[in-house]
């Protein structure tokens, strides 16, 4: 019952947030000049007034704005995100085809940033005035300051001409023909540069955050007590101190999940990675409004789910939070 009392308010909050996202996205795209009918007519090279009226009626653009909004919200509630005129398929089908690629990229970048960044921060915190700590600080500042698209272009230049080690485009090679295991290796090979590009900026943040958090925890009374008992330094650092020091990292990771999706748009465009970011970019260029709104809705859904999972992870890591639940 206690768990149900915690989960139900969060689910209600999530539904309210999704509703707000749907309404806001719809209204913002309505405010923008032009619509999907104008795009279709432009690509046709023009249309008679009768054809234009027919196109607008087929997309429901001849109805009042309030009615269009109510119809769209009702359709979304039933899992219908509309129909893409460019891909000539239902929007939900198009998005579901692209989601795995984006999730793979985002999760790989996030794990790389958290694991490597936390490790660097913990090692730097053990000797805060040592040379390694200063090197980590400089690298963190450089990594955080570099725009993600610039980092991607530099990696493209490095690994496309100077050191041609990794593929620089797509998810698999166009001529690839292999089994499931070979395909997994091929995808992992193509994933290295996009995940590295997206993860570098967050690695810098996590290294600085974990360093500062670790320094604070290492000065706590219970750490001095553990050392006074004669526990090995490795046990003190990685078993007692790290568990508390990693809490801010977990919190920030959940909050930054949405930023990772925003960064994925640029990374997927640079590396031609076939995910939701590239889909959003193509849809914006072609004014494919149903697909744009579908991508925004699905992105918000994934971010909200990630935040809820972060809260659950926080409760698993820190028993004190479970006691207050």
C-alpha positions as a Markdown table, in Angstrom:
| # | Residue | x | y | z |
|---|---|---|---|---|
| 1 | Unk | 0.0 | 0.0 | 0.0 |
| 2 | Unk | 2.9 | 2.4 | 0.8 |
| 3 | Unk | 4.4 | 1.8 | -2.7 |
| 4 | Unk | 1.0 | 2.3 | -4.3 |
| 5 | Unk | 0.6 | 5.6 | -2.4 |
| 6 | Unk | 4.0 | 6.7 | -3.9 |
| 7 | Unk | 3.4 | 5.5 | -7.5 |
| 8 | Unk | -0.2 | 6.8 | -8.1 |
| 9 | Unk | 0.6 | 10.5 | -7.5 |
| 10 | Unk | 3.6 | 10.2 | -9.8 |
| 11 | Unk | 1.5 | 8.6 | -12.5 |
| 12 | Unk | -1.1 | 11.3 | -12.2 |
| 13 | Unk | 1.6 | 13.9 | -12.5 |
| 14 | Unk | 3.1 | 12.1 | -15.5 |
| 15 | Unk | -0.3 | 12.1 | -17.3 |
| 16 | Unk | -0.8 | 15.8 | -16.5 |
| 17 | Unk | 2.6 | 16.6 | -17.9 |
| 18 | Unk | 2.0 | 14.7 | -21.1 |
| 19 | Unk | -1.3 | 16.4 | -21.6 |
| 20 | Unk | 0.3 | 19.8 | -21.1 |
| 21 | Unk | 3.1 | 18.8 | -23.6 |
| 22 | Unk | 0.5 | 17.7 | -26.2 |
| 23 | Unk | -1.5 | 21.0 | -25.9 |
| 24 | Unk | 1.5 | 23.2 | -25.9 |
| 25 | Unk | 3.2 | 21.5 | -28.9 |
| 26 | Unk | -0.1 | 21.7 | -30.9 |
| 27 | Unk | -0.6 | 25.4 | -30.1 |
| 28 | Unk | 3.0 | 26.4 | -30.8 |
| 29 | Unk | 3.0 | 24.6 | -34.2 |
| 30 | Unk | -0.3 | 26.3 | -35.0 |
| 31 | Unk | 1.2 | 29.7 | -34.3 |
| 32 | Unk | 4.1 | 29.0 | -36.7 |
| 33 | Unk | 3.5 | 30.4 | -40.2 |
| 34 | Unk | 2.3 | 27.9 | -42.8 |
| 35 | Unk | 0.9 | 24.4 | -42.3 |
| 36 | Unk | 1.1 | 20.9 | -43.8 |
| 37 | Unk | -1.3 | 21.8 | -46.5 |
| 38 | Unk | 0.9 | 24.7 | -47.7 |
| 39 | Unk | 3.9 | 22.3 | -47.8 |
| 40 | Unk | 2.0 | 19.7 | -49.8 |
| 41 | Unk | 0.7 | 22.3 | -52.3 |
| 42 | Unk | 4.2 | 23.8 | -52.6 |
| 43 | Unk | 5.7 | 20.5 | -53.5 |
| 44 | Unk | 2.9 | 19.9 | -56.0 |
| 45 | Unk | 3.8 | 23.2 | -57.7 |
| 46 | Unk | 0.4 | 24.7 | -56.9 |
| 47 | Unk | -3.2 | 23.7 | -56.6 |
| 48 | Unk | -6.7 | 24.9 | -57.5 |
| 49 | Unk | -8.8 | 26.3 | -54.7 |
| 50 | Unk | -10.9 | 23.2 | -54.8 |
| 51 | Unk | -7.8 | 20.9 | -54.4 |
| 52 | Unk | -6.5 | 23.1 | -51.6 |
| 53 | Unk | -9.8 | 22.9 | -49.7 |
| 54 | Unk | -9.9 | 19.1 | -50.2 |
| 55 | Unk | -6.3 | 18.8 | -48.8 |
| 56 | Unk | -7.2 | 21.0 | -45.8 |
| 57 | Unk | -10.3 | 19.0 | -45.2 |
| 58 | Unk | -8.4 | 15.7 | -45.3 |
| 59 | Unk | -6.1 | 16.9 | -42.5 |
| 60 | Unk | -8.9 | 18.5 | -40.6 |
| 61 | Unk | -7.5 | 22.0 | -41.1 |
| 62 | Unk | -10.9 | 23.4 | -42.1 |
| 63 | Unk | -12.2 | 23.0 | -38.5 |
| 64 | Unk | -12.0 | 25.6 | -35.7 |
| 65 | Unk | -8.8 | 25.5 | -33.7 |
| 66 | Unk | -10.4 | 24.3 | -30.5 |
| 67 | Unk | -12.1 | 21.4 | -32.3 |
| 68 | Unk | -8.8 | 20.5 | -34.0 |
| 69 | Unk | -7.1 | 20.4 | -30.5 |
| 70 | Unk | -9.8 | 18.3 | -29.0 |
| 71 | Unk | -9.7 | 15.8 | -31.8 |
| 72 | Unk | -5.9 | 15.6 | -31.7 |
| 73 | Unk | -5.8 | 15.1 | -27.9 |
| 74 | Unk | -8.5 | 12.4 | -28.2 |
| 75 | Unk | -6.5 | 10.7 | -31.0 |
| 76 | Unk | -3.3 | 10.8 | -28.9 |
| 77 | Unk | -5.1 | 9.3 | -25.9 |
| 78 | Unk | -6.0 | 6.3 | -28.2 |
| 79 | Unk | -2.5 | 5.9 | -29.5 |
| 80 | Unk | -3.1 | 7.7 | -32.8 |
| 81 | Unk | -0.4 | 10.3 | -33.5 |
| 82 | Unk | -1.6 | 11.1 | -37.0 |
| 83 | Unk | -0.4 | 10.2 | -40.5 |
| 84 | Unk | 2.9 | 11.4 | -42.0 |
| 85 | Unk | 2.4 | 12.7 | -45.6 |
| 86 | Unk | 6.2 | 12.5 | -46.3 |
| 87 | Unk | 6.8 | 8.9 | -45.1 |
| 88 | Unk | 3.3 | 7.9 | -46.2 |
| 89 | Unk | 2.9 | 5.9 | -43.0 |
| 90 | Unk | 1.3 | 6.4 | -39.6 |
| 91 | Unk | 3.4 | 8.6 | -37.4 |
| 92 | Unk | 3.5 | 6.0 | -34.5 |
| 93 | Unk | 4.8 | 3.4 | -36.9 |
| 94 | Unk | 7.6 | 5.7 | -38.1 |
| 95 | Unk | 8.6 | 6.7 | -34.6 |
| 96 | Unk | 8.6 | 3.2 | -33.2 |
| 97 | Unk | 10.9 | 2.2 | -36.1 |
| 98 | Unk | 13.4 | 5.0 | -35.0 |
| 99 | Unk | 13.1 | 4.8 | -31.2 |
| 100 | Unk | 15.5 | 1.8 | -30.7 |
| 101 | Unk | 18.3 | 3.6 | -32.5 |
| 102 | Unk | 17.9 | 6.7 | -30.4 |
| 103 | Unk | 17.6 | 4.8 | -27.1 |
| 104 | Unk | 20.7 | 2.8 | -28.0 |
| 105 | Unk | 22.7 | 6.0 | -28.6 |
| 106 | Unk | 21.4 | 7.9 | -25.6 |
| 107 | Unk | 21.8 | 5.0 | -23.1 |
| 108 | Unk | 25.3 | 4.2 | -24.4 |
| 109 | Unk | 26.4 | 7.9 | -24.1 |
| 110 | Unk | 24.8 | 8.2 | -20.7 |
| 111 | Unk | 26.5 | 5.0 | -19.4 |
| 112 | Unk | 29.8 | 6.1 | -20.8 |
| 113 | Unk | 29.5 | 9.5 | -19.2 |
| 114 | Unk | 28.4 | 8.2 | -15.8 |
| 115 | Unk | 30.8 | 5.3 | -15.5 |
| 116 | Unk | 33.9 | 7.1 | -16.8 |
| 117 | Unk | 33.1 | 10.5 | -15.4 |
| 118 | Unk | 32.4 | 9.0 | -11.9 |
| 119 | Unk | 35.6 | 7.0 | -12.0 |
| 120 | Unk | 37.7 | 10.0 | -12.9 |
| 121 | Unk | 36.0 | 12.1 | -10.3 |
| 122 | Unk | 36.5 | 9.5 | -7.5 |
| 123 | Unk | 40.2 | 9.0 | -8.4 |
| 124 | Unk | 40.7 | 12.8 | -8.6 |
| 125 | Unk | 39.0 | 13.3 | -5.2 |
| 126 | Unk | 41.4 | 10.8 | -3.5 |
| 127 | Unk | 44.3 | 13.2 | -4.2 |
| 128 | Unk | 42.6 | 16.6 | -4.8 |
| 129 | Unk | 45.9 | 18.5 | -5.2 |
| 130 | Unk | 47.6 | 15.9 | -7.4 |
| 131 | Unk | 48.5 | 16.2 | -11.0 |
| 132 | Unk | 45.7 | 13.8 | -12.1 |
| 133 | Unk | 43.1 | 15.9 | -10.4 |
| 134 | Unk | 44.3 | 19.0 | -12.3 |
| 135 | Unk | 44.3 | 17.1 | -15.6 |
| 136 | Unk | 40.7 | 15.9 | -15.0 |
| 137 | Unk | 39.7 | 19.5 | -14.2 |
| 138 | Unk | 41.2 | 20.8 | -17.4 |
| 139 | Unk | 39.7 | 18.0 | -19.5 |
| 140 | Unk | 36.3 | 18.6 | -17.9 |
| 141 | Unk | 36.3 | 22.3 | -18.7 |
| 142 | Unk | 37.4 | 21.6 | -22.3 |
| 143 | Unk | 34.8 | 18.9 | -22.8 |
| 144 | Unk | 32.0 | 20.9 | -21.3 |
| 145 | Unk | 32.8 | 24.0 | -23.3 |
| 146 | Unk | 33.0 | 22.3 | -26.7 |
| 147 | Unk | 29.7 | 22.4 | -28.7 |
| 148 | Unk | 28.5 | 18.8 | -29.4 |
| 149 | Unk | 28.3 | 19.4 | -33.1 |
| 150 | Unk | 31.9 | 20.7 | -33.1 |
| 151 | Unk | 33.1 | 17.7 | -31.2 |
| 152 | Unk | 31.3 | 15.4 | -33.7 |
| 153 | Unk | 32.9 | 17.1 | -36.6 |
| 154 | Unk | 36.4 | 16.9 | -35.1 |
| 155 | Unk | 35.9 | 13.2 | -34.4 |
| 156 | Unk | 34.7 | 12.8 | -38.0 |
| 157 | Unk | 37.8 | 14.5 | -39.3 |
| 158 | Unk | 40.1 | 12.5 | -37.0 |
| 159 | Unk | 38.6 | 9.1 | -37.7 |
| 160 | Unk | 37.7 | 9.6 | -41.3 |
| 161 | Unk | 41.0 | 10.9 | -42.7 |
| 162 | Unk | 43.7 | 10.8 | -40.0 |
| 163 | Unk | 42.9 | 7.5 | -38.3 |
| 164 | Unk | 40.3 | 5.7 | -40.3 |
| 165 | Unk | 39.4 | 3.3 | -37.4 |
| 166 | Unk | 35.6 | 3.7 | -37.0 |
| 167 | Unk | 32.8 | 4.2 | -39.4 |
| 168 | Unk | 31.5 | 7.7 | -39.7 |
| 169 | Unk | 28.0 | 7.4 | -41.0 |
| 170 | Unk | 24.9 | 5.3 | -40.5 |
| 171 | Unk | 24.1 | 2.4 | -38.1 |
| 172 | Unk | 25.3 | -0.4 | -40.4 |
| 173 | Unk | 27.3 | -0.5 | -43.6 |
| 174 | Unk | 25.2 | -0.4 | -46.8 |
| 175 | Unk | 26.8 | -3.6 | -48.0 |
| 176 | Unk | 26.5 | -5.4 | -44.7 |
| 177 | Unk | 25.1 | -9.0 | -44.9 |
| 178 | Unk | 25.5 | -11.0 | -41.8 |
| 179 | Unk | 23.8 | -12.8 | -38.9 |
| 180 | Unk | 22.5 | -11.4 | -35.7 |
| 181 | Unk | 25.8 | -11.6 | -33.8 |
| 182 | Unk | 27.7 | -10.0 | -36.7 |
| 183 | Unk | 25.0 | -7.3 | -36.9 |
| 184 | Unk | 25.4 | -6.5 | -33.2 |
| 185 | Unk | 29.2 | -6.1 | -33.7 |
| 186 | Unk | 28.6 | -3.9 | -36.7 |
| 187 | Unk | 26.1 | -1.7 | -34.9 |
| 188 | Unk | 28.5 | -1.4 | -31.9 |
| 189 | Unk | 31.3 | -0.4 | -34.2 |
| 190 | Unk | 29.2 | 2.4 | -35.8 |
| 191 | Unk | 28.0 | 3.4 | -32.3 |
| 192 | Unk | 31.4 | 4.4 | -30.9 |
| 193 | Unk | 31.8 | 7.9 | -32.4 |
| 194 | Unk | 28.2 | 9.1 | -31.9 |
| 195 | Unk | 28.1 | 7.9 | -28.3 |
| 196 | Unk | 31.5 | 9.3 | -27.6 |
| 197 | Unk | 30.4 | 12.7 | -29.1 |
| 198 | Unk | 27.2 | 12.8 | -27.1 |
| 199 | Unk | 28.8 | 11.5 | -23.9 |
| 200 | Unk | 31.9 | 13.7 | -23.7 |
| 201 | Unk | 30.1 | 16.9 | -22.6 |
| 202 | Unk | 28.2 | 15.0 | -19.8 |
| 203 | Unk | 31.4 | 13.0 | -18.8 |
| 204 | Unk | 32.9 | 16.4 | -18.0 |
| 205 | Unk | 29.9 | 17.3 | -15.8 |
| 206 | Unk | 29.8 | 14.0 | -14.0 |
| 207 | Unk | 33.6 | 14.0 | -13.3 |
| 208 | Unk | 33.4 | 17.4 | -11.7 |
| 209 | Unk | 30.2 | 16.6 | -9.8 |
| 210 | Unk | 31.4 | 13.2 | -8.5 |
| 211 | Unk | 34.8 | 14.8 | -7.5 |
| 212 | Unk | 33.1 | 17.5 | -5.5 |
| 213 | Unk | 30.6 | 15.1 | -3.9 |
| 214 | Unk | 33.3 | 12.6 | -3.1 |
| 215 | Unk | 35.4 | 15.3 | -1.4 |
| 216 | Unk | 32.5 | 16.3 | 0.7 |
| 217 | Unk | 31.7 | 12.6 | 1.7 |
| 218 | Unk | 35.4 | 11.8 | 2.4 |
| 219 | Unk | 35.4 | 14.5 | 5.1 |
| 220 | Unk | 32.4 | 13.0 | 6.9 |
| 221 | Unk | 32.6 | 11.6 | 10.4 |
| 222 | Unk | 31.6 | 8.1 | 9.5 |
| 223 | Unk | 34.4 | 7.9 | 6.9 |
| 224 | Unk | 37.0 | 8.9 | 9.6 |
| 225 | Unk | 35.4 | 6.2 | 11.8 |
| 226 | Unk | 35.8 | 3.6 | 9.1 |
| 227 | Unk | 39.4 | 4.5 | 8.6 |
| 228 | Unk | 40.0 | 4.4 | 12.4 |
| 229 | Unk | 38.7 | 0.8 | 12.5 |
| 230 | Unk | 41.4 | -0.2 | 10.1 |
| 231 | Unk | 39.3 | -0.8 | 7.0 |
| 232 | Unk | 41.2 | -0.9 | 3.7 |
| 233 | Unk | 41.2 | 2.4 | 1.8 |
| 234 | Unk | 39.6 | 0.6 | -1.2 |
| 235 | Unk | 36.7 | -0.5 | 1.0 |
| 236 | Unk | 36.3 | 2.9 | 2.6 |
| 237 | Unk | 36.2 | 4.7 | -0.8 |
| 238 | Unk | 34.2 | 2.3 | -3.0 |
| 239 | Unk | 31.9 | 0.7 | -0.5 |
| 240 | Unk | 31.1 | 3.4 | 2.1 |
| 241 | Unk | 31.9 | 6.8 | 0.5 |
| 242 | Unk | 30.9 | 6.1 | -3.2 |
| 243 | Unk | 27.4 | 5.0 | -2.3 |
| 244 | Unk | 26.5 | 8.4 | -0.8 |
| 245 | Unk | 28.7 | 10.4 | -3.2 |
| 246 | Unk | 26.9 | 9.0 | -6.3 |
| 247 | Unk | 23.4 | 10.2 | -5.3 |
| 248 | Unk | 23.9 | 13.7 | -6.9 |
| 249 | Unk | 25.2 | 12.0 | -10.1 |
| 250 | Unk | 22.0 | 9.8 | -10.3 |
| 251 | Unk | 19.8 | 12.8 | -9.8 |
| 252 | Unk | 21.5 | 14.9 | -12.5 |
| 253 | Unk | 21.5 | 11.9 | -14.9 |
| 254 | Unk | 17.7 | 11.6 | -14.7 |
| 255 | Unk | 17.2 | 15.4 | -15.1 |
| 256 | Unk | 19.6 | 15.5 | -18.1 |
| 257 | Unk | 17.9 | 12.8 | -20.0 |
| 258 | Unk | 15.9 | 15.4 | -21.9 |
| 259 | Unk | 19.1 | 17.3 | -22.8 |
| 260 | Unk | 20.6 | 14.1 | -24.1 |
| 261 | Unk | 17.6 | 13.8 | -26.5 |
| 262 | Unk | 18.2 | 17.4 | -27.6 |
| 263 | Unk | 21.9 | 16.7 | -28.2 |
| 264 | Unk | 21.0 | 13.5 | -30.1 |
| 265 | Unk | 19.3 | 15.6 | -32.8 |
| 266 | Unk | 22.7 | 17.2 | -33.6 |
| 267 | Unk | 24.7 | 14.0 | -33.2 |
| 268 | Unk | 22.3 | 12.0 | -35.3 |
| 269 | Unk | 22.4 | 14.6 | -38.0 |
| 270 | Unk | 26.2 | 14.8 | -38.1 |
| 271 | Unk | 26.6 | 11.0 | -38.1 |
| 272 | Unk | 23.5 | 10.2 | -40.1 |
| 273 | Unk | 22.3 | 8.0 | -37.2 |
| 274 | Unk | 18.8 | 6.7 | -38.1 |
| 275 | Unk | 17.0 | 7.7 | -34.8 |
| 276 | Unk | 14.4 | 10.2 | -33.6 |
| 277 | Unk | 16.8 | 13.1 | -33.8 |
| 278 | Unk | 17.4 | 12.7 | -37.5 |
| 279 | Unk | 13.6 | 12.0 | -38.0 |
| 280 | Unk | 12.9 | 15.3 | -36.2 |
| 281 | Unk | 15.4 | 17.2 | -38.4 |
| 282 | Unk | 14.0 | 15.8 | -41.6 |
| 283 | Unk | 10.4 | 16.4 | -40.5 |
| 284 | Unk | 11.1 | 20.0 | -39.7 |
| 285 | Unk | 12.7 | 20.6 | -43.1 |
| 286 | Unk | 9.7 | 19.1 | -44.8 |
| 287 | Unk | 7.1 | 20.7 | -42.5 |
| 288 | Unk | 5.7 | 17.3 | -41.6 |
| 289 | Unk | 3.6 | 18.6 | -38.7 |
| 290 | Unk | 2.1 | 15.3 | -37.5 |
| 291 | Unk | 5.6 | 13.7 | -37.3 |
| 292 | Unk | 7.1 | 16.7 | -35.5 |
| 293 | Unk | 4.3 | 16.6 | -32.9 |
| 294 | Unk | 4.7 | 12.9 | -32.6 |
| 295 | Unk | 8.4 | 13.1 | -32.0 |
| 296 | Unk | 7.9 | 15.8 | -29.4 |
| 297 | Unk | 5.3 | 13.8 | -27.6 |
| 298 | Unk | 7.4 | 10.6 | -27.6 |
| 299 | Unk | 10.5 | 12.5 | -26.4 |
| 300 | Unk | 8.5 | 14.0 | -23.5 |
| 301 | Unk | 7.1 | 10.5 | -22.7 |
| 302 | Unk | 10.6 | 9.0 | -22.6 |
| 303 | Unk | 12.0 | 11.9 | -20.4 |
| 304 | Unk | 9.1 | 11.5 | -17.9 |
| 305 | Unk | 9.6 | 7.8 | -17.7 |
| 306 | Unk | 13.3 | 8.3 | -17.2 |
| 307 | Unk | 12.7 | 10.7 | -14.4 |
| 308 | Unk | 10.4 | 8.3 | -12.7 |
| 309 | Unk | 13.0 | 5.5 | -13.0 |
| 310 | Unk | 15.6 | 7.9 | -11.6 |
| 311 | Unk | 13.4 | 8.5 | -8.6 |
| 312 | Unk | 13.0 | 4.7 | -8.0 |
| 313 | Unk | 16.8 | 4.3 | -8.4 |
| 314 | Unk | 17.3 | 7.0 | -5.9 |
| 315 | Unk | 15.1 | 5.1 | -3.4 |
| 316 | Unk | 17.0 | 1.9 | -4.0 |
| 317 | Unk | 20.4 | 3.6 | -3.4 |
| 318 | Unk | 19.5 | 5.6 | -0.3 |
| 319 | Unk | 17.5 | 3.6 | 2.3 |
| 320 | Unk | 16.7 | 6.9 | 4.1 |
| 321 | Unk | 14.4 | 7.9 | 1.2 |
| 322 | Unk | 12.6 | 4.5 | 1.4 |
| 323 | Unk | 11.9 | 5.1 | 5.1 |
| 324 | Unk | 10.2 | 8.4 | 4.4 |
| 325 | Unk | 8.1 | 7.0 | 1.5 |
